[in-house]
């Protein structure tokens, strides 16, 4: 996957999160458990294409991946750099 594709998917992920917040405000629940569960497949694609340190270094690594993916203080480009290159790694209990 190219970096540009990864950035585009992060932007889609951000849009899904915004939709989820809208669903929660409007209906009291997000898309989880409904007909839109297929949207969550995006996260699997992003994780499989991220640096292996985010899914091969123990159970905390995947949480770090999601924390970085959803960190809106960083641009989609910055998050793509981090997630593709493994710039922030999970090593046991240390970040």
Phi, psi and omega in degrees: 000137179282161177298321180297320177296318181296318177299315180300319179291326175295321177296322176295317178301317178299318180295321177297318179297321177295318176299318180300316178298321177296316177300317181296318179292322185277314186252346183089355177219154175276198183280349182299132178087000181249197181290349183260015180303333180300338177300330182292345177298335177303320182295324176295320178296314180297318180295316180296334181261357176284169175302140185299342180296341181273354177223359179246002185251030177104173187292334179285341182295320180293324176295320177299318177305309181295322178297317179291318180300322185263009180281093184286357174285347177252148177289160174304324179295317179295318179295322177298315178303312182296311186287326179283326185262350181070034183295329175244115187247151173265122179229096183062241178259005183255145174253000000 
